[in-house]
């Protein structure tokens, strides 16, 4: 198990400043019914967010306080799978990884996330299609308020590094903003009958948004012309399409999560600032007044109502943050204190 010294504040805070390490032979315990229900609800929110162009499931994970824990447990799971396939002592590596994984976090979240996707795909699609200005104003308020989360996390991380380096921080924010702006400005032409190869690789790209706050998986699908076909496949229970999509998603998240884990361990402050910029840039997709092709229009006469919906979106995030602060503390089992431990699922 990796040791953490006082001279390694970035790694110490990579998951949670107050997290403690589990012994290698200790299984993650049952955190209590309220925590499990809370994790399930978080999964439902993340799944719902992934259905909306311009909103990132990773952003919801940040706001609801489970982002680092999800990344850690996902890394342990991938390490266990890899060890079980290629390791010298496969059974032992799988058993050790399974003990370190917080299944009370992953399973309830995964269950409600998939249920939300299957149950709400049609509803949210209709809402976005039939009330585009209202939906963009509402979700725009939620994303705008969420920007404070990675920014505060970056501030905490920077304290352990002796404070922000203003020039580097500004450059990172601007680059993140520019990338986010470009990603949500790509025009997309709908592909009504995509091949399964296209579906596989589109899913591999779009699912990275699940782990990266500020990047909307649905918007990436929209840009690749697969948003409507994917929602239709889910709504119509097209199992062939869904199966290929899920395989592509597993491939993509498996490749991306290790990179993100490395960045949050070795360059945490900069990575969080880049996420902040990405989220700010992605707000372009949520400007209420747009043409059908995504071109921005000027402020409409219904601006008072749009400000109201924007404020509701902000209020929703504030309520969630306050609830997490006062109710979530101590209800969810903390993972080990470094990402390094997540990559050593072996004896």
N, C-alpha and C positions, 0 to 999 in steps of 0.2 A: 504494500500500500504506500502511495507516495507521501513523503513527509512534507510539511509546509513550514517554512521558516518565517521569521518576522520580516525578512528581507524580500518576501515574495507576496506582497499584498494583492497583486492582481489575481493570482491563483487562489488565494485564500478567500477572495470575495466572488469567485467565479460562479458559485451557485447561490450562496446565501451567507451573509456575514455572520449569522448566528448558527449556521448549520454545524452539526457535529458528525464525526465519522462513525460508521457502523463497524463492529468487528466483522471479519471476513466470514465467520461461521454463524452470524446472527441474522435471522430472517427479519424482514421488515414486518412490524406488527400491525394489527388491526387498529386504525386510527380513530374508530368510532363511527357510528351511523351518520351524524351530521357532516363529518368530513367526507364520507363516501358519497352522500347525496350532493354535497357541494361540488365534488369532483365531477359527478355525472352532469350537473347543471352547467358547469364550465364547458364540458364536452359538447353539450347541446348548443351553447352559445358559439363555440368555435366552428362547429359544423354549419350553423346558420350563417355565420359571417362569410364562410367560404363560398356561399351561394351568391353573394352580392358583389357585382363588379365594383372595384374601388375599395373594398373592405377586406382586410387581411385577417385570417384566423390567428396568425402569429401576434397581431396587435391585441386581439382579445385575450390570448394567453398571457401577454404582458400585463394587461390591465387587471386580469383576475388573479394575478400573483402566482401562476404555475409555470411560467415560461422556462425558467432555469431547471425546475424539477423535471419537466417534460423532456428537455434536451438531455439532461443527465440520464434519465431512465431509458430514453431512446438509444443513447450511446451504449449503455450497458447491454440492452437487448441485442443490438447489432453485433457487439463484441461476442456475446454468448452464441449467437447464430454462426458467426464466423469461426469461433473456436470449435463449435460442434461439427462443423464441416471440414475444417482444415487442421485443427489442433492435434497435438500428439496424444493428449488424454481427453478425448472429446466429451465423454460422459461427465468427468469432473468439472470441465469448464462450463458445460451447460448448467450443471447443478449449482455451481458457484455464482454464475450470472443470475440464475433464477432466484437465488436467495437475496441478492442485492437489489433486484428490481422491486419497486413499489407497485405491486399489482393492484392495490387498492386505489391507486391513482390512475394507472393506465387503463384498466378494464372498464370501470364505470365511464370514464371519459370517452373511450373508443365506442362503447355501446351507444351512448346518447348522441355522439357525434354522427354516427352512421344513421341512427334513427331520425335525427334532425334533417339530414340530407335527403333521406327517402321520403319523409313526411312533409317537408316544407319546400321541396324543390319547386313544385308547381305554384304554391302560394306566393313565395317570394318572387318568383319569376313574373307572376301576374302583377304583383305590387310594383316591381321595378318598371315593367312595361307599361302599365296603365297609369301610374302616377310618378313619372320620371323625375319631375322637379321636386316633389315632396320627398321622395325616397332619397334623392341625392342630398337635399338639404339636411334631412334627418341623419343619414349616415355620415355626411360631411362634418356635422357637429360632433359625432362620436369619435371620428378619426382625429379631428383637430384637438379635442380634449385629451385624447390618448397620447399625443405627442409629448406631453409632460412626463410620461412614465419612463421611457428610455433616457430622457434628458436628466431626470432625477437619479436614475441608476448610474448614468455616466458621471454625474457629480460625486456620488458616493465612491465610485471606483477611482476617480481622479484624486480624491483625498488621500488614498493610500499610495498614490504615485507622486505626491507633493503638489497637487493642484493641476488645473488645466494648463496646457500649453496653448495660448490663444491663437497663434498663427496656424498650428496644426489642426486645432479644433475647428477653426473657421473654414479651412480648406476642406476638411472632412465633411462638414455640414453642407457646404456648397456642392461638393461632388455628389454626396448622397441625394441632395435635392434635385440636381440635374439628372441623375440616373432615374430617380423616381418619376420625374416629369417626362422624360423620354419614354419610359416603359408604358405610361398611361396615355401617351399621345400617338402610339402606333395605330394607324388605321387598320381595321380588320374586315375581310370579306368572308361572309359565312360560307362554310363548306358543308353542304347538306348531307353529303354521303362520303365521309372520310374513310380511308382505308384503316385497317387495324394497326398497321405500322405507324401511321400518322397519329392515331389515337394514343398508342403506347408512348411515343416520344413527347407528344404534347402533354400527356399526364405527368411524365417525368419532369418536365420543365415547370408546369403549373404547380405541382405539389410542393415545390421548394418554397412557395409563398406561405405554406403552412408553418414553416420554421423561420421565415424571415418577415418580421413586422414591417409594414409599409409597402409590401408587394402583394397585390391581390391576385390570387390564383384564378378567380373568375375573370378578372380583367385580362390576364394573360391568355386564357382560353378564348376570350372575346377577340383579342388581337389576332389569334391564330385561326379564327373562324369556327371554333369548336364549342363555343358557349351554349348556343341553342341546341345543337345536336346532343351535347352531353346531358343537358337538363331533360331533353325529350327522352333520351335513353333511360335515365333514372325514373322519370315519370311513367314510362311505358314498361318498365322492368325488362329492358333489353339486356339479358344476362351475358350475352357474348360481348357486347360493347362494354358493359360494366366490368366484366372480368379482365379484359385487356387493359382497360383504364386503371384498374386497381393494381395490376402487375406493373404497369409503367410507373404508377405512383410509388409503389414499394421500391422500385429500382432507383427512382429519383431521390426519394428521401434518404435511402441508404447511402447514396453517394454524397449527398449534400450535408447531412447532419454531422459527419466527421469534420468537414471543412469548417462549419460554423462553430463546432465545439473547440477546434483549434484556435480560431480567431477570438472567441470569448475567453479562452484561457490565457493566451499570450498577448493579445491586443484588445483587452476588454473595453477600455474607455473609448478608443477609436471606433471599435465595432458598434458600440451603443450610439455614438454620435452619428455614424453612418446610417444606422437604423432610424434615428431621429430625422435626418435629412430625407431619407426615402419616404417616410410617412408624410412629411411636409410636401414633398414633390407630388405624392400620389393624390393630394387634395384637388389637383387639377381635374381628375376624373369625376370629382364630386361637386363641381360647380353646377348649381341648379339649372342654369339656362344654357342648353346645348341643342345643336341641330341633331338630326338623326345620324349624321356621319361623325358626330363627336366634336364638331367645330363649336367654339365658345361663342355665345351671344352676350349682348349687354344685359344689364339688370332689367328685369321685367317689372311690370306694374304690380305684380303680386309679391313684391319684395318684403312687405311687412309679415306676410304669412310664412315666407321662407325663413326669415330671421327667427320666427317663432319655432318652426320645426328644427332649425339649427340649434336653438337654445335647448330644446327638448333633448336633442342628441347629446349635447354637452352635459346636461343634467343627469342623463342616464349613466354616463361614464363616471361622473362625480359621485353619484350614489353607490356605484359598484366599488369605486376606490375606497370610499369611506367605510362601506360594509366589510371590504377585505381587511382594512386596517384594524377595525375594532372587533370583527367576528372571526376573521380568517386566521389571525395569529394563533399558532399552537394547535390548530385543528388538522393541519396537514403535516404528515411526517416529512421532516426535512431529509434530503439526501446527503451523502457525504460531501465534504466541503470543497473538493476540487474535481475538475473534469478529468484530471489525470487518473483518478481512481476508477473512473468509468471505463477506461480503455484497457484495464488490466484484469479482465475476467478470466484469470487463470491462476492455478496454484503456484 
